[in-house]
Amino acid sequence: MGNKPKHILIIGSGLAGSTLALELIQRGHIVQVIDNLAPNSSSRVAAGIINPVVPKGVKKTWQYQEIFPAVFEYYRNFESLLGAKFVFEYPMLQIHANDNERHEWRKRGEVNEIKDILTPEGDNTIVNNCGRLDVLQFLTATQNALEKNHQFATEQFKHSDLIFLESGMIEYHGNQFDDVVFCEGIGIMQNPWFNYLFFDPTGGDILTVKIEGLSNDKIIKQKQWIVPTQQKDVFLLGSTFHKKSISEVADPMDAKFLLERAELITGKLVTLIKHQRAVRPTVQNRRPYLGRHQAYKNLSIYNGLGAKGSALCSWLSPMMADFITYNTPLNEEVDISRIQEIG
Ligand SMILES: Cc1cc2nc3c(=O)[nH]c(=O)nc-3n(C[C@H](O)[C@H](O)[C@H](O)COP(=O)(O)OP(=O)(O)OC[C@H]3O[C@@H](n4cnc5c(N)ncnc54)[C@H](O)[C@@H]3O)c2cc1C
């Protein structure tokens, strides 16, 4: 690293905070992470599906070229670093709901831009280059590695305890930092410096279920998805999208709906093991928020990953770490300087 190592405080160890911490450490910085380990955080609940296709319009996902050639390798490098297994590649079987949908996918499957990842299979379509990040395993492995070096604290961060020193450093509970990066997910709503950024939170339910005899070699998707886990006959089933909901209370009606859908899709008995509900930190135009505060230059934000944190982090976390280290420009679609603070 050409620049002087910085002392950096990261608030939040979800997908954003964990991948950023690893990136910053690799660039030679001294990192401290604080997280309250809320069990219903978006990352601790997420299925971690990595999917290169947007079903609406059957298109490659935003920034496909930046993300997809390397997303699995990105997490495999962290597997080697952390000595744990958490990324799995599977094809996804897209089950078409009707002839119109099948026709649309077939037509799009002939277009050069997307045909390399779509393969017809009977009445349905296989989407290649898909997989799953076992997010909880990844977060746990990262936390363990940070804890070994006394770089992780399990506690509630208090914004009012930050002290801005004349030297330009920031003090928090007796320790001084060059930079503070907020990776708080939906916790951003309590952040006094960045709560001017508009979020459009989306509540989501996910079930852990038992489905005996269902093959675990692929992800199955119609509107809902069924994702294999490393345990025999155990799958993740999701999800719901409750617009503007910030409730983390799991409603049994959502579980009933998902179980019925899964039984229809698989033709098998689906038994509930666990029901979780979390809130995705979604931005209305689906473009994340990265960057420095306009006035407090050593406060930064990395948030707004919405429903696609697993894939996006492989592109955005190296970008954010380079921005902090070398001041290299952020992609203009994600840079918060696109939004003016009011007041
Ligand atoms: C049901 C569901 C299914 C999903 N499935 C997928 C999927 O298949 N694929 C995919 O890519 N994405 C999925 N997502 C979305 C994905 O989870 C998010 O994009 C991602 O987890 C956001 O990560 P984050 O680090 O920004 O936020 P978070 O995961 O919310 O992390 C923020 C962290 O900061 C902590 N924190 C906040 N404030 C404080 C404070 N004051 N003090 C201490 N700690 C604090 C929180 O406890 C949390 O640990 C899903 C989400 C849901 C809800």
Ligand as a Chemical Component Dictionary entry (heavy atoms), coordinates in Angstrom:
data_LIG
# 
_chem_comp.id                   LIG 
_chem_comp.type                 NON-POLYMER 
_chem_comp.pdbx_formal_charge   0 
_chem_comp.three_letter_code    LIG 
# 
loop_
_chem_comp_atom.comp_id 
_chem_comp_atom.atom_id 
_chem_comp_atom.alt_atom_id 
_chem_comp_atom.type_symbol 
_chem_comp_atom.charge 
_chem_comp_atom.model_Cartn_x 
_chem_comp_atom.model_Cartn_y 
_chem_comp_atom.model_Cartn_z 
_chem_comp_atom.pdbx_ordinal 
LIG C1  C1  C 0 -35.684 -12.513 3.674  1  
LIG C2  C2  C 0 -34.465 -11.996 2.977  2  
LIG C3  C3  C 0 -33.874 -12.756 1.987  3  
LIG C4  C4  C 0 -32.746 -12.279 1.315  4  
LIG N1  N1  N 0 -32.179 -13.068 0.381  5  
LIG C5  C5  C 0 -31.101 -12.608 -0.294 6  
LIG C6  C6  C 0 -30.494 -13.427 -1.278 7  
LIG O1  O1  O 0 -30.932 -14.542 -1.544 8  
LIG N2  N2  N 0 -29.395 -12.922 -1.942 9  
LIG C7  C7  C 0 -28.886 -11.690 -1.650 10 
LIG O2  O2  O 0 -27.883 -11.301 -2.274 11 
LIG N3  N3  N 0 -29.452 -10.896 -0.726 12 
LIG C8  C8  C 0 -30.539 -11.320 -0.045 13 
LIG N4  N4  N 0 -31.124 -10.524 0.889  14 
LIG C9  C9  C 0 -30.635 -9.151  1.025  15 
LIG C10 C10 C 0 -29.343 -9.077  1.812  16 
LIG O3  O3  O 0 -29.594 -9.678  3.028  17 
LIG C11 C11 C 0 -28.904 -7.618  1.966  18 
LIG O4  O4  O 0 -28.604 -7.067  0.704  19 
LIG C12 C12 C 0 -27.650 -7.510  2.835  20 
LIG O5  O5  O 0 -27.678 -8.433  3.858  21 
LIG C13 C13 C 0 -27.474 -6.138  3.424  22 
LIG O6  O6  O 0 -26.284 -6.159  4.171  23 
LIG P1  P1  P 0 -25.816 -4.929  5.045  24 
LIG O7  O7  O 0 -24.495 -5.293  5.623  25 
LIG O8  O8  O 0 -25.882 -3.672  4.262  26 
LIG O9  O9  O 0 -26.927 -4.773  6.180  27 
LIG P2  P2  P 0 -27.254 -5.697  7.444  28 
LIG O10 O10 O 0 -27.193 -7.110  7.100  29 
LIG O11 O11 O 0 -28.523 -5.173  8.019  30 
LIG O12 O12 O 0 -26.064 -5.411  8.450  31 
LIG C14 C14 C 0 -26.022 -4.285  9.296  32 
LIG C15 C15 C 0 -25.422 -4.706  10.605 33 
LIG O13 O13 O 0 -25.230 -3.552  11.416 34 
LIG C16 C16 C 0 -25.674 -3.832  12.727 35 
LIG N5  N5  N 0 -26.022 -2.533  13.342 36 
LIG C17 C17 C 0 -26.867 -1.579  12.842 37 
LIG N6  N6  N 0 -26.912 -0.529  13.674 38 
LIG C18 C18 C 0 -26.075 -0.810  14.720 39 
LIG C19 C19 C 0 -25.692 -0.101  15.906 40 
LIG N7  N7  N 0 -26.149 1.119   16.194 41 
LIG N8  N8  N 0 -24.827 -0.717  16.752 42 
LIG C20 C20 C 0 -24.322 -1.939  16.487 43 
LIG N9  N9  N 0 -24.653 -2.653  15.373 44 
LIG C21 C21 C 0 -25.512 -2.085  14.505 45 
LIG C22 C22 C 0 -26.867 -4.763  12.515 46 
LIG O14 O14 O 0 -27.173 -5.531  13.654 47 
LIG C23 C23 C 0 -26.324 -5.639  11.391 48 
LIG O15 O15 O 0 -25.571 -6.726  11.875 49 
LIG C24 C24 C 0 -32.216 -10.980 1.618  50 
LIG C25 C25 C 0 -32.792 -10.249 2.629  51 
LIG C26 C26 C 0 -33.915 -10.733 3.306  52 
LIG C27 C27 C 0 -34.505 -9.900  4.396  53 
# 
loop_
_chem_comp_bond.comp_id 
_chem_comp_bond.atom_id_1 
_chem_comp_bond.atom_id_2 
_chem_comp_bond.value_order 
_chem_comp_bond.pdbx_ordinal 
LIG C1  C2  SING 1  
LIG C2  C3  SING 2  
LIG C2  C26 DOUB 3  
LIG C3  C4  DOUB 4  
LIG C4  N1  SING 5  
LIG C4  C24 SING 6  
LIG N1  C5  DOUB 7  
LIG C5  C6  SING 8  
LIG C5  C8  SING 9  
LIG C6  O1  DOUB 10 
LIG C6  N2  SING 11 
LIG N2  C7  SING 12 
LIG C7  O2  DOUB 13 
LIG C7  N3  SING 14 
LIG N3  C8  DOUB 15 
LIG C8  N4  SING 16 
LIG N4  C9  SING 17 
LIG N4  C24 SING 18 
LIG C9  C10 SING 19 
LIG C10 O3  SING 20 
LIG C10 C11 SING 21 
LIG C11 O4  SING 22 
LIG C11 C12 SING 23 
LIG C12 O5  SING 24 
LIG C12 C13 SING 25 
LIG C13 O6  SING 26 
LIG O6  P1  SING 27 
LIG P1  O7  DOUB 28 
LIG P1  O8  SING 29 
LIG P1  O9  SING 30 
LIG O9  P2  SING 31 
LIG P2  O10 DOUB 32 
LIG P2  O11 SING 33 
LIG P2  O12 SING 34 
LIG O12 C14 SING 35 
LIG C14 C15 SING 36 
LIG C15 O13 SING 37 
LIG C15 C23 SING 38 
LIG O13 C16 SING 39 
LIG C16 N5  SING 40 
LIG C16 C22 SING 41 
LIG N5  C17 SING 42 
LIG N5  C21 SING 43 
LIG C17 N6  DOUB 44 
LIG N6  C18 SING 45 
LIG C18 C19 SING 46 
LIG C18 C21 DOUB 47 
LIG C19 N7  SING 48 
LIG C19 N8  DOUB 49 
LIG N8  C20 SING 50 
LIG C20 N9  DOUB 51 
LIG N9  C21 SING 52 
LIG C22 O14 SING 53 
LIG C22 C23 SING 54 
LIG C23 O15 SING 55 
LIG C24 C25 DOUB 56 
LIG C25 C26 SING 57 
LIG C26 C27 SING 58 
# 
